[in-house]
Structures are given as structure tokens and as C-alpha cells.
Amino acid sequence: MTSLRPHAGHEGPYAQGAYEPDGTFEAAVEQLADPLNDPLPGQHTSPWFRAETVQPDGGARQTPRAAAQEPVEPPGEWYDPEGYQRDWYGRREPEAAPAAGGAREAAVPAGPGTHAPVPGAPGPVPAQHVTGGRSVLSDETVALRTADTHRTPQQPGSDAAGPLPGPSSAAGGRAERRRAAAGRGRRRAGPRRAVESEPPEPAAPMSRLEARRAARAAKDSPAVVASRVVGEVFITFGVLMLLFVTYQLWWTNIRADQIAGQETNRIQDDWANGERSPGAFEPGQGFAIIHIPELDVVAPIAEGIDKEKVLDRGMIGHYAEGTLKTAMPSAKQGNFAVAGHRNTHGEPFRYINRLKPGDPIVVETQDAYYTYEMSSILPQTSPSNVAVIDEVPPGSGFTGPGRYITLTTCTPEFTSTYRMIVWGKMVDERPRSKGKPDALVG
């Protein structure tokens, strides 16, 4: 709407009685309903656009620059983020000094309630002057003014009201208010200041005595060193024990099986080539092969029961020395006694406790096959009980001389505390020229 301008010859703009009787002009303005302009301050229900600067007695309004510079508080029912209040009302800037001159109308100094220029508002804030003791707007931006029921308290000695809040002035309009509402609650992110990290101040140099004390404190105490050494010793011992157990239970079997297999092949090759003949054999020399079909055991038999030269190499040892000397399988009468490991080093006799009476045990030599049948077992006896390998062993169930076989091994498993004894009686002697016995053919 085009603003009304004052007629020439009047003391102040919009003087009372210049156009209509008292109150007629305001009543006519209230009846206006122009949708292209802002609603009148008295007709808007939102607290953001109510007029807060109308005098209770209907006197002249206080212009923005005539009012005191007081910050306008936002409505209590709105949550007002920090950025919205700053963007809406702008930053508070100091009032410019009044221009020097002899003009009759001097600018009113800034006081409580005075608004600073709003950034982004269309046009500068209208100048305020005092004429005849009344504060009026400049005639360049005068818009319609109506009485409003929402009035702000007056300061003592002042007859002017506060300014309209926010963008409800005629110059802004509805479009300006929409733009302001669109940015409501937003906070403009300003440039962040780079945090300049200052270098740490160098520590004060220590004296020689302080340096020695610090070095002494940094060293470990004897108790800590001793506990660390003991811990490392235990860890090393544990690792060594683990390696030893792995060697005994796994590697010795692999190595013994390899050696025993090679010795068996060598014995068979010698028999095929005719290089061996029955008779006396040197300690550690293989001369026969034992077969236990029920246990799937095939192992060479060597002269003697030496642990390192015979037993630990995965072979079966024949008792053939001193008082422990026993008969050979080819003898017409006697007890053929042998020994073998039950655990580790090939463990050929590990499961002889599973043999049952009648199970075959075959001893293969260069000339013949000697077949025995298992007859009895002694689960446990002392290692010093050498009577178990006699010609007629006590406890075996044999009543007289004959051709017997005796198997001895350690018991319980993984120990050598006692000895387990298994006895058998020869039931068949078969020359190699007639082929293998029935126990090996099936």
C-alpha cells in the first residue's frame, strides 16, 4: 500500500484532526483487508507479530530510534535457538553519532528499547526525530498506524511506545516473514577458528643426583627380576616337556616303524639270496619275523634284548644271553621267549592283552614257519620274575616240557613297573617250500 504523506503547513505529520475526527481514521483502517499486505498488528494472533509499542492512552507511538535500546525478547511459548534470535533481530551495533548541524529536529539519542539495523531487511531503519515534544517517523517511510490492544509498559517521563517486533513492518511484507520463518531455528555455522597448538614447554633439566635417582627408580627390583627369571625357566621347562612327550609318543613310533620295516625287508632279501644260514647270531642281528594276525603285527626278531640296539628300533628281542638264554624256534624242545615295547618306539606288543586262547602267533625263519596258539596270560608280575621264561614256566598251565613261546612286555601302559606275560604252544611247523601256513593265508 502507498503510505500517506503529511500535508504542507502542518507542524507534524499525521496531526490529530487533520483528516478526520478523533478515532475515525483508525476505525476505517481496521476495516481494511488487503491480502497482498501484512495483516494489521491488532488482528494477528501470533505473539511474534503483535504490536508492543502503542500507548495505552492512544497517544503518539514511539519510533524505533526514539525508543530505548532494549533487546527484544522472543515470545515465551517459542523455543528460540541461538542462531534464530541472532538472524532475526540482527547483531547489536552501537548507534551512530548524530550529524552536526543547526537543524530544528535533532536525532533522539539511543536508549532502552531502540533497535539496531536488521541484516537483510529491505531498506534502512527510518530516521526518528522529536518535533514539538513528540516522536514521529520520517515522512519517507510512514505506513498506516492503528491502535493495538497489546501495549508495552512506558518508561517514566516518556509518551512513546516501543516499535513493532520483527518483520511485521510495511516494508517487509509477507514474503519477508516467510523467509524469516523458513530459517527459524537454524544456526548459521560460522568459520571455526583453528586451534593453534602451542609446543610443550621443555622440561627443566635435572641435576646429576636427580638423574641418578630417576635411573635407579626405572630399574626393576631384584624380586621382579627373580620372578621373571623363574617364570621364563618354567615356561622353557614346559615347552621342553611338551616337545619330549611329542617325541616319545609320536616321533619314536614313526622312526621305529621305519627302521623295523627296513630290517624286515633286509631279512627277506637275505633269505631270497641265500646269504643267511641257521646258527648263532650276533647281538642286534635280525634272524626271524613274527606275525600276530589278530593284532596286525609284523615285526623283525633280533638277537638280544638290548634297549637301544633292538627294542628302541622297533624290533622284538630274543632272550639269548646268560641266565636269560632261551631256546630257538627250531629246537625240538624248549621255550622261545621274546620281549617288546608296549608303548613308544613302534610299540609292537601294545595290545597283546587282547589275545584270546587259540589266537595264532607265527614265527617265520629262513627255513620254516612255526605256528603257536595262545594258551594263557599273566596280566602282571614283577620284572625280577625270570621264572616265566623257564622251559616249563610256572603259572602257564603247561605240565611238562614242550615247544613253547613266551611274550613279555611292560605294564601298565606308559610305565615299566610290572611285566605282562603271554604264553603259547606250538601247533604247526611248516617248511617254507610248502608255502605259508593257514594263519597267514587268510
C-alpha positions in Angstrom: 0.0 0.0 0.0 1.1 3.5 -0.7 2.0 5.3 2.5 0.2 8.5 3.4 2.3 11.7 3.5 1.6 14.7 5.6 0.1 17.9 4.1 2.2 21.0 3.9 1.7 23.6 6.6 1.1 21.2 9.5 3.5 21.1 12.3 3.9 17.4 12.4 2.9 14.5 10.1 -0.5 13.0 10.8 -1.5 15.7 13.3 -4.7 14.9 15.2 -7.7 16.4 13.4 -6.0 17.0 10.1 -8.1 14.4 8.2 -10.9 13.0 10.3 -12.5 13.4 13.7 -10.7 11.6 16.6 -10.8 7.9 16.1 -12.5 7.8 12.7 -9.3 7.3 10.8 -8.2 4.3 13.0 -11.7 2.7 12.7 -11.6 3.0 8.9 -8.1 1.4 8.8 -9.2 -1.6 10.8 -11.9 -2.4 8.2 -9.2 -2.8 5.5 -8.5 -6.4 4.4 -5.8 -6.3 1.7 -4.5 -9.9 1.2 -1.4 -8.5 -0.6 -0.1 -6.7 2.5 0.6 -7.7 6.1 -2.3 -8.1 8.5 -2.7 -5.3 10.8 -0.9 -5.7 14.1 -4.0 -5.8 16.1 -5.6 -8.6 14.0 -2.7 -11.1 14.2 -2.9 -13.7 16.9 0.7 -14.9 16.8 2.9 -13.3 19.6 5.7 -12.8 17.0 3.7 -10.1 15.1 1.8 -8.3 17.8 2.4 -4.5 18.2 4.0 -3.8 21.5 4.6 -0.1 21.2 1.2 1.5 21.3 0.4 3.9 24.2 -2.4 2.8 26.5 -4.0 6.3 26.2 -3.9 6.4 22.4 -1.0 8.8 22.2 1.6 9.0 19.6 3.8 6.0 19.0 7.4 5.9 19.8 9.6 5.5 16.7 12.3 2.8 16.6 15.1 5.3 17.1 13.3 7.2 19.8 12.8 4.1 21.9 15.4 3.0 24.2 17.9 0.3 23.1 16.5 -2.7 24.9 16.9 -6.2 23.4 13.6 -7.6 22.2 12.9 -10.9 23.9 11.3 -13.6 21.8 7.9 -15.0 22.8 7.9 -17.3 25.8 6.0 -20.1 24.1 8.6 -20.5 21.3 11.8 -22.4 21.6 14.3 -19.9 20.4 17.6 -21.4 19.4 20.6 -19.2 19.5 21.0 -18.7 15.8 17.4 -17.7 15.2 17.4 -14.8 17.6 20.6 -13.5 16.0 19.4 -13.9 12.4 16.0 -12.4 13.1 16.9 -9.3 15.0 20.5 -8.9 13.8 23.6 -8.1 15.8 23.5 -5.1 18.2 25.7 -2.4 16.9 26.5 1.0 18.5 24.3 3.9 17.5 26.0 6.3 15.0 26.7 9.8 16.3 24.1 12.4 15.4 25.0 14.6 12.4 26.2 18.1 13.4 24.1 21.0 12.2 21.6 23.6 13.2 18.5 21.6 12.2 15.5 22.2 14.4 14.7 18.4 14.6 17.6 16.7 16.4 18.0 12.9 16.4 16.9 11.2 19.6 19.8 9.5 21.4 19.8 5.8 21.8 18.1 4.4 24.8 16.4 1.3 26.1 14.2 -0.3 23.5 16.0 1.1 20.5 16.5 -1.4 17.6 19.7 -1.8 15.7 19.5 -2.3 11.9 18.3 -5.7 10.9 20.6 -7.5 8.5 18.8 -8.4 5.3 15.8 -6.1 5.9 14.7 -4.1 2.8 15.9 -0.6 3.3 17.4 1.2 6.3 15.5 1.8 9.5 13.5 5.1 9.3 15.1 8.1 11.0 13.5 9.3 14.2 13.1 12.9 15.2 11.5 14.8 18.0 9.1 17.6 17.0 7.2 19.6 19.5 7.9 17.0 22.2 6.5 14.1 20.2 8.5 11.3 18.5 7.5 10.7 14.8 8.7 8.7 11.9 10.3 10.2 8.9 7.9 11.1 6.1 9.8 8.9 3.7 8.6 5.5 5.2 5.4 6.4 7.1 2.9 3.5 6.9 -0.6 3.0 8.4 -0.7 3.1 12.2 -3.6 1.8 14.2 -4.2 1.4 17.9 -3.3 -2.0 19.3 -4.6 -3.7 22.4 -1.2 -5.1 23.1 0.8 -2.3 24.7 4.2 -2.3 26.3 4.8 -0.5 29.6 6.1 3.0 29.4 9.2 4.4 30.9 8.7 7.2 33.3 8.6 10.6 31.5 8.1 9.1 28.1 4.9 9.3 25.9 6.1 7.0 23.1 5.5 3.3 22.7 8.0 0.6 21.6 8.5 -0.5 18.0 6.8 -3.3 16.2 8.7 -6.5 16.5 10.4 -8.4 13.7 9.4 -8.3 10.1 5.8 -7.0 10.6 6.7 -3.6 9.2 5.0 -2.5 6.0 8.3 -2.5 4.1 9.0 -6.3 4.8 5.7 -7.9 4.0 4.5 -11.4 4.0 7.4 -12.7 1.7 10.0 -11.4 4.2 8.2 -13.0 7.1 8.1 -16.4 5.2 11.8 -16.2 4.5 12.4 -15.5 8.2 10.1 -18.3 9.3 11.9 -20.7 6.9 15.2 -20.0 8.7 13.7 -20.3 12.1 15.6 -22.4 14.5 18.6 -22.6 12.2 22.0 -21.8 13.4 24.5 -20.3 11.0 27.7 -22.1 11.3 30.5 -19.6 11.4 34.0 -20.3 10.4 35.7 -22.3 13.1 38.9 -20.9 14.5 41.8 -23.2 14.0 43.1 -24.3 17.3 46.8 -23.4 17.4 48.6 -26.0 19.5 51.5 -24.5 21.3 54.6 -26.6 21.6 55.0 -28.0 25.1 57.4 -26.2 27.3 60.7 -28.1 27.6 61.2 -29.8 31.0 63.6 -28.2 33.3 67.0 -30.1 33.2 67.5 -32.4 36.1 70.6 -32.4 38.3 73.0 -35.2 38.3 71.6 -36.6 41.6 68.1 -36.4 40.3 69.1 -38.2 37.1 70.7 -41.0 39.1 67.6 -41.3 41.3 65.3 -41.5 38.2 67.5 -44.1 36.6 67.6 -46.2 39.8 63.8 -45.9 40.1 63.4 -47.0 36.4 65.3 -50.2 37.1 63.4 -53.4 38.1 63.8 -54.6 41.7 65.6 -57.8 42.4 62.4 -59.5 43.3 60.8 -58.6 39.9 63.9 -59.8 38.1 63.9 -63.1 40.1 60.3 -63.7 39.4 60.8 -63.0 35.8 63.7 -65.5 35.6 61.7 -68.1 37.4 58.7 -67.6 35.1 60.9 -67.9 32.0 62.5 -71.1 33.4 59.1 -72.7 34.0 58.0 -71.7 30.5 61.1 -73.2 29.0 60.8 -76.3 31.0 57.1 -76.7 30.0 58.0 -76.3 26.3 60.8 -78.9 26.6 58.4 -81.3 28.3 55.9 -80.8 25.6 58.5 -81.5 23.0 59.7 -84.6 24.8 56.2 -86.0 25.1 55.7 -85.3 21.4 58.9 -87.0 20.6 58.2 -90.1 22.8 54.6 -90.7 21.7 54.8 -89.7 18.1 58.2 -89.4 16.6 59.7 -92.5 18.2 56.9 -94.6 16.7 57.5 -93.1 13.2 61.2 -93.7 13.4 61.0 -97.2 14.9 58.5 -98.3 12.2 60.9 -97.0 9.5 63.8 -98.9 11.0 61.8 -102.1 11.6 60.4 -102.0 8.1 63.8 -101.6 6.6 65.2 -104.5 8.7 62.3 -106.8 7.7 63.0 -106.1 4.0 66.7 -106.8 4.5 66.0 -110.1 6.2 63.7 -111.2 3.4 66.2 -110.2 0.8 68.9 -112.1 2.5 66.7 -115.2 2.6 65.9 -114.9 -1.0 69.6 -114.5 -1.9 70.7 -117.4 0.4 73.1 -115.2 2.4 71.8 -116.3 5.9 72.0 -119.7 7.5 70.7 -121.1 10.7 73.0 -120.9 13.6 74.4 -118.4 16.1 73.6 -114.7 15.5 75.3 -111.6 16.7 73.5 -109.3 19.2 71.2 -107.0 17.3 71.2 -109.1 14.2 67.7 -109.9 12.8 67.1 -113.5 12.1 63.3 -114.0 12.1 59.9 -112.3 11.6 56.9 -112.5 14.0 53.3 -112.4 12.7 50.3 -111.8 15.0 47.3 -111.6 12.6 44.8 -110.7 15.3 46.8 -107.6 16.1 48.0 -106.9 12.6 51.6 -107.0 13.9 54.6 -107.9 11.6 58.0 -107.1 13.2 61.5 -108.4 12.9 63.1 -110.5 15.7 66.7 -109.7 16.6 69.2 -111.4 18.8 69.3 -109.9 22.4 67.1 -107.6 24.4 69.3 -104.5 24.3 67.1 -101.4 24.6 69.0 -99.1 22.2 70.1 -101.7 19.6 67.0 -103.8 19.5 63.9 -102.7 21.4 64.1 -99.0 20.7 64.5 -99.7 17.0 61.0 -101.2 16.8 62.2 -104.8 16.8 61.4 -107.8 19.0 64.3 -109.1 21.2 65.1 -112.7 21.8 66.3 -113.7 25.3 69.7 -115.2 24.4 72.3 -114.0 26.9 73.5 -115.5 30.2 70.9 -117.0 32.6 68.1 -115.5 30.4 69.1 -117.5 27.4 66.1 -119.4 25.8 65.7 -121.9 23.0 65.3 -121.1 19.3 62.0 -121.9 17.5 63.8 -124.7 15.6 64.7 -126.6 18.8 62.9 -129.9 19.4 62.1 -128.8 23.0 62.3 -125.5 24.9 60.7 -122.1 25.5 61.2 -119.4 22.8 61.0 -116.2 24.9 60.9 -112.7 23.4 60.3 -109.1 24.6 59.0 -105.9 23.0 57.8 -102.4 23.8 54.2 -101.9 24.7 54.3 -98.1 24.3 56.5 -95.9 22.1 59.3 -97.0 19.7 57.0 -98.9 17.5 55.0 -100.5 20.4 54.6 -103.9 18.7 53.3 -105.6 21.9 50.9 -102.8 22.9 47.7 -104.9 22.5 48.9 -108.4 23.4 46.5 -108.3 26.4 43.7 -108.6 23.8 44.8 -112.0 22.6 42.5 -114.9 23.4 43.3 -118.6 23.8 43.7 -120.2 20.3 44.8 -117.0 18.5 47.7 -117.8 16.2 51.2 -116.5 16.7 53.5 -117.3 13.7 57.3 -117.1 13.7 58.9 -117.0 10.2 62.5 -118.1 9.7 64.7 -118.8 6.7 63.7 -122.5 6.7 60.2 -122.8 8.1 57.0 -121.3 9.6 56.4 -122.1 13.3 52.8 -121.6 14.3 51.8 -121.2 18.0 48.4 -120.9 19.6 47.9 -118.5 22.6 47.2 -120.6 25.7 47.3 -118.3 28.8 48.2 -114.8 30.1 49.7 -113.4 33.3 48.4 -109.8 33.5 51.0 -108.6 36.0 54.2 -109.8 37.6 57.5 -108.4 38.9 60.3 -107.6 36.5 62.6 -109.8 38.5 60.4 -112.9 38.0 62.6 -114.6 35.5 60.8 -118.0 36.0 58.2 -117.0 33.4 60.7 -117.8 30.7 61.8 -121.3 32.0 61.4 -124.4 29.9 58.2 -125.2 31.8 57.0 -121.8 33.1 55.1 -121.8 36.4 51.6 -120.4 36.1 51.5 -121.0 32.3 49.4 -124.1 32.6 52.0 -126.3 30.9 52.6 -129.6 32.8 55.7 -130.9 31.0 58.4 -130.0 28.6 57.4 -128.9 25.1 57.8 -126.3 22.4 56.5 -123.1 23.8 56.6 -119.3 23.2 56.6 -116.5 25.8 55.9 -112.8 25.1 56.9 -110.3 27.7 56.2 -106.5 27.9 55.8 -103.7 30.4 52.6 -102.9 32.2 50.6 -100.7 32.9 50.9 -98.7 29.7 53.5 -95.9 29.6 55.2 -97.4 32.6 57.7 -100.2 33.3 56.6 -101.0 36.9 55.5 -104.6 36.1 55.6 -107.1 33.3 52.8 -108.8 31.4 53.3 -112.4 30.2 51.5 -114.2 27.3 52.2 -117.9 26.7 51.6 -120.0 23.6 52.2 -123.6 22.5 53.5 -124.7 19.1 50.9 -126.5 16.9 52.5 -126.5 13.5 55.9 -126.4 11.8 55.8 -125.8 8.1 58.8 -125.7 5.7 58.9 -122.6 3.5 58.9 -124.9 0.5 55.3 -125.8 1.3 54.1 -122.3 1.4 52.6 -120.1 4.1 50.5 -121.6 6.9 46.8 -121.2 7.0 47.1 -118.4 9.7 48.9 -116.1 7.2 47.0 -117.1 4.1 43.5 -116.0 5.2 
